[in-house]
Amino acid sequence: MLRRLLVTLTALSALVGCGETVDPSWLVKYQRMIGAVASVDGDEMRTSPLPGETLRLQMIQANNEAIEPVSWVVIACRPAPSTTGIAFCEQGAAPFTINLQVAPTLDPIEFTAEIPEDYDLPTVLFLGGVCVGGSVSTDIAGFMNGSTNICDGEGDSQLIATQYAVASPEDMNRRPELGDITFAGETWEQVDVEGAESCVGLDLPSVAVEDMELEIGAATTEASIERFSELVGNPPVLEEVDERLYFSVVTTEGQLERQYSNVAEGETEIIVEWKPPSSEDADFDELVIPDGGKVVRFWMVLRDRRGGAIATERALCLTR
C-alpha cells in the first residue's frame, strides 16, 4: 500500500477506491507521520543550518494501535526549480547525504543533512520515504527520479519530500515554544501510554461517550514569533515581517472542531473543541471500550511556517 506524505509534511492523501468513505485527516486510523522536528547539531533550538552545519530531523509518528517497526531511506540534495510543487533533486547533482535504515526498527525515525561548506541555494531538499512494517528499497537513483516504490516487498510506503531553509548569519530561524496544555480547563499532563490496552493504572482525565464538547487548550509564547525578511507585494519588495504560527492536532477517537488553527496576532492560546464518540457517529457500533476504559491519544504540533516545529502528546480515558 502507498500513502503519500505531501511536501509540507502536514497533509496525507490516501489512495481510495470509488464509493469508499474517507476518514477525516485528523483521525488516526493507521501508523503515519504527521510532521518533523528539526534541529541544528550544536544548537537544538535552531532549525535553519548554515553551510557547513548538520541539520537533523526527527519524524513525529501517530498510531492507533501497537507501534510497528519501520525502515527508511532519505537523501538530502539540491532541489530542482519547480513550478508544480512536486519536489525533485537537481538534475545531475548527487545527494550529499544518504540516510538508510534497511532493517525495520522501533527506534525513532531520525535523519540528517550535512550541508556542504560551499552550498549556495536557499533551501535543502529531503527526499525518500518510510516503510512501515517492512524493509525499504535501496534504489537511491529511483527516488531521485520520482519513484514511489519505498518498500522492498511488503509494508506501507509513506513518501517524504520536504525542504528546509539554509540560514544566513542575519536570518536564523528558531523553533517555537509550547506552554501549558489544558483539557476542559484543567492542566493536562503528558503520560506514557504506548502499548496500554486499557486505562488501568494510568492517571488520565476521564470522559464518557455521549458527553458534550470539551476544550483543548495550548499556550505559546510571544517570544516564539520571530521577525524575518520576506519578499512582499508585486513587484516584490523585501520587508521585515512577523512569523505566522499555526497549530495542528490529530486524535484516535472522537470529533475535532478542526485540525489546523492559525495563531492570531497577539494571541498566546489556541482553543480547539473535541467531542467524544456518540451514537450519531456512523462507526459508533464498532467502538470497543474495555472494562478499564479506552485510551484516546492526541498529538499536537506548533509550527512557524519556516521549518520550526515542536510536538507533544496527550491522552485521556474514554468510558461508557
C-alpha positions as CSV (number, residue, x, y, z in Angstrom):
1,M,0.0,0.0,0.0
2,L,1.2,3.5,-0.7
3,R,0.4,6.5,1.4
4,R,1.8,9.8,0.1
5,L,3.2,12.4,2.6
6,L,2.9,15.8,1.0
7,V,5.7,18.3,0.7
8,T,4.8,20.3,3.8
9,L,4.5,17.1,5.9
10,T,1.2,18.3,7.2
11,A,-1.3,16.5,5.0
12,L,-1.6,13.0,3.8
13,S,-3.7,11.8,0.8
14,A,-4.8,8.2,0.6
15,L,-5.5,6.2,-2.5
16,V,-9.2,5.5,-2.2
17,G,-11.5,3.5,-4.5
18,C,-14.8,4.7,-5.8
19,G,-17.5,4.7,-3.2
20,E,-15.2,4.3,-0.2
21,T,-15.5,6.6,2.8
22,V,-12.6,8.9,3.5
23,D,-11.7,9.3,7.2
24,P,-11.1,13.0,8.2
25,S,-7.4,13.8,8.2
26,W,-7.3,14.4,11.9
27,L,-8.5,10.9,12.7
28,V,-5.6,8.5,13.2
29,K,-6.6,5.0,11.9
30,Y,-3.1,3.7,11.0
31,Q,0.5,4.4,11.8
32,R,1.6,7.6,10.0
33,M,3.9,10.5,10.1
34,I,2.3,13.9,11.0
35,G,5.4,16.2,10.9
36,A,9.0,16.6,11.8
37,V,11.0,18.4,14.4
38,A,14.2,19.9,13.1
39,S,17.3,21.0,14.9
40,V,20.9,22.0,14.1
41,D,23.6,20.0,15.7
42,G,25.2,22.1,18.4
43,D,22.1,24.4,18.7
44,E,19.0,22.3,19.0
45,M,16.5,25.2,19.1
46,R,17.7,26.5,15.7
47,T,16.0,24.9,12.6
48,S,17.9,26.6,9.8
49,P,21.6,25.4,9.3
50,L,24.4,27.5,8.0
51,P,26.6,25.9,5.2
52,G,29.0,23.5,6.9
53,E,26.5,22.6,9.6
54,T,24.3,19.5,10.1
55,L,20.5,19.6,10.1
56,R,18.8,16.8,12.0
57,L,15.1,15.8,11.5
58,Q,13.1,13.6,13.8
59,M,9.7,12.4,12.4
60,I,6.6,12.6,14.6
61,Q,4.6,9.3,14.3
62,A,1.0,8.8,15.3
63,N,-0.6,5.4,15.7
64,N,-3.9,4.0,17.0
65,E,-2.5,0.5,17.9
66,A,0.8,-1.0,18.9
67,I,3.5,0.7,17.0
68,E,5.1,-1.3,14.1
69,P,8.8,-1.3,13.3
70,V,9.8,1.0,10.4
71,S,12.7,1.3,8.0
72,W,13.6,4.4,5.9
73,V,15.7,5.9,3.1
74,V,16.0,9.6,2.9
75,I,18.5,11.6,0.8
76,A,19.5,15.3,1.1
77,C,20.1,17.1,-2.1
78,R,19.9,20.3,-4.1
79,P,16.3,21.0,-5.0
80,A,15.5,21.5,-8.7
81,P,13.4,24.5,-9.7
82,S,9.7,23.6,-9.8
83,T,6.5,25.3,-10.9
84,T,4.2,22.4,-10.0
85,G,5.0,22.0,-6.3
86,I,6.5,18.5,-6.9
87,A,10.0,18.3,-5.4
88,F,12.9,16.6,-7.2
89,C,16.7,16.8,-6.9
90,E,18.6,19.0,-9.2
91,Q,19.5,17.1,-12.4
92,G,23.0,15.7,-12.4
93,A,23.6,16.6,-8.7
94,A,24.4,13.7,-6.5
95,P,22.9,13.7,-3.0
96,F,25.3,15.0,-0.4
97,T,23.8,12.9,2.4
98,I,22.1,9.4,2.3
99,N,20.2,8.1,5.4
100,L,19.5,4.4,5.1
101,Q,17.8,2.1,7.7
102,V,17.1,-1.1,5.9
103,A,16.2,-3.4,8.9
104,P,12.8,-2.5,10.5
105,T,13.3,-0.9,13.9
106,L,11.3,0.6,16.7
107,D,13.9,3.4,17.1
108,P,12.8,7.0,16.4
109,I,12.8,8.0,12.7
110,E,15.7,10.4,12.5
111,F,17.9,11.6,9.6
112,T,20.4,14.3,8.8
113,A,21.7,16.5,6.1
114,E,25.3,17.7,6.2
115,I,25.2,21.0,4.4
116,P,28.3,21.5,2.1
117,E,30.5,24.4,3.0
118,D,30.0,25.9,-0.5
119,Y,26.2,25.4,-0.6
120,D,24.6,28.3,-2.5
121,L,20.9,27.6,-2.5
122,P,18.3,28.9,0.0
123,T,16.9,25.5,0.8
124,V,17.9,21.9,1.1
125,L,15.6,19.0,-0.1
126,F,14.9,15.8,1.9
127,L,13.5,13.1,-0.4
128,G,12.7,9.5,0.2
129,G,10.3,7.7,2.4
130,V,9.4,5.3,5.3
131,C,8.3,1.7,5.1
132,V,6.0,0.8,8.0
133,G,6.2,-3.0,8.8
134,G,8.7,-3.8,6.1
135,S,12.2,-3.1,4.6
136,V,12.9,-0.2,2.3
137,S,14.2,-0.4,-1.2
138,T,17.7,0.8,-1.7
139,D,17.1,2.2,-5.2
140,I,18.5,5.6,-4.5
141,A,18.6,6.6,-8.2
142,G,14.9,5.7,-8.4
143,F,13.9,8.0,-5.5
144,M,15.8,10.9,-7.1
145,N,13.8,10.3,-10.3
146,G,10.4,10.2,-8.7
147,S,10.0,6.5,-7.8
148,T,7.3,5.8,-5.2
149,N,8.5,2.2,-4.5
150,I,9.6,2.8,-0.9
151,C,9.0,-0.7,0.4
152,D,11.0,-3.6,-1.0
153,G,8.1,-6.0,-0.8
154,E,5.6,-5.9,2.0
155,G,4.9,-2.8,4.1
156,D,3.1,0.5,4.0
157,S,5.0,3.1,1.9
158,Q,4.9,6.7,3.1
159,L,6.8,9.3,1.0
160,I,8.8,12.2,2.2
161,A,9.5,15.3,0.2
162,T,10.2,18.4,2.3
163,Q,12.5,21.5,2.1
164,Y,14.2,23.4,4.8
165,A,15.8,26.8,4.7
166,V,19.5,27.2,4.8
167,A,20.4,30.1,7.1
168,S,22.5,33.2,6.7
169,P,24.2,34.9,9.7
170,E,21.5,37.6,9.5
171,D,18.5,35.2,9.4
172,M,18.5,32.1,11.6
173,N,15.1,30.5,12.5
174,R,14.5,29.0,15.9
175,R,11.6,26.7,16.8
176,P,8.5,28.0,18.6
177,E,7.7,27.1,22.1
178,L,4.6,25.3,23.6
179,G,3.5,26.2,27.1
180,D,0.8,24.6,29.2
181,I,-1.7,22.1,27.6
182,T,-5.2,22.0,29.1
183,F,-8.2,19.8,28.8
184,A,-11.6,21.1,29.9
185,G,-9.9,24.0,31.6
186,E,-7.5,21.8,33.7
187,T,-3.8,21.2,33.3
188,W,-3.2,18.2,31.1
189,E,0.0,16.4,31.8
190,Q,1.8,14.0,29.4
191,V,1.6,10.3,30.3
192,D,3.3,7.4,28.6
193,V,0.5,5.3,27.2
194,E,2.4,3.4,24.5
195,G,1.2,-0.2,24.4
196,A,-1.5,0.3,27.0
197,E,-4.5,-2.0,26.4
198,S,-6.8,0.0,28.8
199,C,-6.6,2.9,31.2
200,V,-5.9,0.7,34.3
201,G,-3.0,2.2,36.3
202,L,-2.9,5.4,34.2
203,D,-3.5,8.9,35.6
204,L,-5.7,10.2,32.8
205,P,-8.7,12.6,32.6
206,S,-11.8,10.5,32.1
207,V,-14.6,11.2,29.6
208,A,-17.7,9.2,28.8
209,V,-19.2,8.6,25.3
210,E,-22.1,10.9,24.5
211,D,-20.6,13.7,26.7
212,M,-20.7,17.3,25.4
213,E,-17.8,19.0,23.6
214,L,-14.8,19.8,25.7
215,E,-12.0,22.3,25.0
216,I,-8.3,21.5,24.3
217,G,-6.1,24.5,25.1
218,A,-2.5,25.0,24.0
219,A,-0.4,28.0,25.1
220,T,2.5,29.5,23.3
221,T,4.8,32.5,24.0
222,E,5.3,35.9,22.3
223,A,9.0,35.1,22.0
224,S,8.0,32.2,19.6
225,I,7.1,34.8,16.9
226,E,10.3,36.0,15.3
227,R,10.8,38.8,12.7
228,F,12.4,37.9,9.4
229,S,12.9,39.3,5.9
230,E,10.4,38.3,3.2
231,L,9.6,39.4,-0.3
232,V,6.2,41.0,-0.2
233,G,3.9,42.5,-2.9
234,N,4.0,42.9,-6.7
235,P,6.7,43.8,-7.6
236,P,8.2,42.1,-4.6
237,V,9.9,44.2,-2.0
238,L,12.0,42.9,0.9
239,E,10.2,43.7,4.2
240,E,10.6,42.8,7.8
241,V,7.5,40.7,8.8
242,D,6.4,38.6,11.8
243,E,6.2,34.8,11.7
244,R,2.8,33.3,11.4
245,L,2.3,30.3,13.8
246,Y,-0.2,27.5,13.3
247,F,-1.2,24.6,15.5
248,S,-2.4,21.2,14.5
249,V,-3.9,18.3,16.4
250,V,-4.9,14.7,15.5
251,T,-6.6,12.0,17.6
252,T,-7.5,8.4,17.6
253,E,-11.2,8.8,18.5
254,G,-14.0,11.4,18.6
255,Q,-14.6,14.6,16.6
256,L,-12.3,17.6,16.4
257,E,-13.7,21.0,15.7
258,R,-10.8,21.5,13.3
259,Q,-7.3,20.1,12.7
260,Y,-5.5,23.4,11.9
261,S,-5.6,26.7,13.8
262,N,-3.8,29.9,12.8
263,V,-2.4,31.8,15.8
264,A,-3.8,35.3,15.5
265,E,-1.5,38.3,16.1
266,G,-1.2,38.9,19.8
267,E,-2.8,35.5,20.7
268,T,-1.0,33.2,23.1
269,E,-3.5,30.4,23.5
270,I,-5.3,28.2,20.9
271,I,-8.6,26.5,21.8
272,V,-9.9,23.5,19.8
273,E,-13.1,21.7,20.8
274,W,-13.2,17.9,20.9
275,K,-16.4,15.8,21.0
276,P,-16.4,12.3,22.4
277,P,-17.8,9.5,20.2
278,S,-21.6,9.4,20.2
279,S,-24.4,7.3,18.8
280,E,-24.7,9.8,16.0
281,D,-21.3,8.6,14.6
282,A,-21.5,6.2,11.6
283,D,-19.0,3.8,13.2
284,F,-20.2,4.1,16.8
285,D,-21.4,0.4,16.9
286,E,-17.8,-0.6,16.0
287,L,-16.3,1.2,19.0
288,V,-14.9,-1.3,21.5
289,I,-14.2,0.0,25.1
290,P,-12.5,-2.4,27.5
291,D,-13.6,-2.7,31.1
292,G,-10.8,-0.4,32.3
293,G,-11.6,2.3,29.7
294,K,-10.1,3.0,26.3
295,V,-7.0,5.2,25.9
296,V,-7.6,8.0,23.4
297,R,-4.5,9.7,22.1
298,F,-3.8,13.2,20.8
299,W,-0.7,14.5,19.0
300,M,-0.2,18.3,18.8
301,V,2.3,20.3,16.7
302,L,3.0,24.0,16.7
303,R,4.8,25.3,13.6
304,D,6.2,28.6,12.4
305,R,5.9,28.0,8.6
306,R,9.7,28.4,8.3
307,G,10.7,24.8,9.3
308,G,10.4,25.3,13.1
309,A,8.1,22.9,14.9
310,I,7.6,21.5,18.4
311,A,5.4,18.5,19.2
312,T,3.7,17.0,22.2
313,E,1.3,14.1,23.0
314,R,-1.6,13.7,25.4
315,A,-4.1,11.0,26.3
316,L,-7.4,10.6,28.1
317,C,-9.6,7.7,29.2
318,L,-12.9,7.0,27.3
319,T,-15.6,5.1,29.2
320,R,-19.2,4.0,28.6
